[in-house]
């Protein structure tokens, strides 16, 4: 099943927030992505309906079931989030290695990560000395 680019961004951001804070809140997602809270609500509803996250009334997001009152990434959601975050980090490092400044590399990696094929990503990984 093909997932929308925006959904990939939301799932990746959720994982990044979890790694940074230990939890994920809708407001943090909105601030990071530069979108409104209603946009996050709409996106999380779509992600829930697609089976990528589960939610309860508290509105927090987590990757584990260790607390009640949280939104949880399902295995399918976590797989997509982890894949996109890995692509983002790998492409950022690769672009920096090529001489791109870190801020530009970060922004460009975010654009590239969705559009390159798995074959191209694996070639970049081999060139960068890691498996894809």
N, C-alpha and C positions, 0 to 999 in steps of 0.2 A: 504494500500500500504506500502510495506517494504521500509525503507529508509536506505541508506548505512551509515555505521559507520562514514566514513569521512565527509559525508554531515551533520550528527548530530554534529560532532566536529566543522564544519564551522558555523552552525547556532548557536550553543552554544557560540562560540567565538564572533560572531557578537553581541549577546545579552550582553555578558560581556563587550565588548568595548563600547556599548551604555551606559551601567550603569556606566562605569568608566569615559568616556569622554563626553558623551552626543551626540556623533556621531561615525560613524565607517568608517574607511578608509581601503582600500585594503592593504596598507603598514603595518598598525597595525595588521591586521589579519596575514599577512605573518610573521611578526616578532614574534608574540605570538605563532604561530603554528610551527615556524621554517621551513617554506617552502618558495619557490620563488614567486615573484609577478605573473609570468605566471601560476603557479599552482593555485593561488587565482583566476586569471582571468578565468581559465578553470572551477574551482569549482563554481564560481558565475554564469557562463553561464549555467552550469547544473542545479543549484538551480533555476535560472530564468525559464529555460525551464520546470522544474518540478512544477512551480507555487509557490515556497517557498519565492521568493523575486521578486521585480521589480527593474529595474535599469534605469538610464538615463546616459547621456554622462559625467557627472561630476565624477563618480566613488566613491562617498561617500555612506554610508549605514546608514539608520536610521530606527527607529521603528515607527515613526509617519510621517504624511504628512505635517508637519508644515513648511517645507522649500522645495524650488525647487532645482534641481540639486543633488538629493540624491537617494540612493538605499533604498528601503523599504522592511522590512520583511512583507509578507502577513500574514493573520490570521493563515494559516496552518503552515507557517514557524515559526511564533512567538510561536505557541503551542508546536512545537517540541523543539525549543530553550529553552523555559521556563521549559519544562519537564526535559530536559537534565541538565540544570543548577541546578534545584532543586535536582535531583538525585546526582549530583556532590557534592553540598554543604552538603546534608544530609549524604552521604557516607563518606565524609571527616570528618565531625563532629563525626560520629559513630566510625571510625577508630581511631581518636584521643582519644575518650572516652575509647577505648580498650587499649590505651597505646602506639599507634603508633606515632612516631614523626610527626609533622605537614607537613614537606616537603614530607616524604614518604607517609603519608596519602593522600595528595593532588595528588601525582602521581598515587598511587594505585586506588584512587577513579575514576580517569579519565579512567583507564583501565576497572574497574569493571562496571561502569555506563552503558555501552553498552551491557554487556553480561548477566546480571542477569535478571531473569523474573520479571514481575510486582508483582507476588505473593511473591517472595523473598524480593523485595524492600519494599513491604507493611509490611512484617514481621519485617524487620529491623526498619522501621518507628515505628511500635507498640512497639518494644523493646526499641527504643530510646525515647518513650513517645510522639510521634506525629503521626498524621494520614497520610497515603500515598497517 
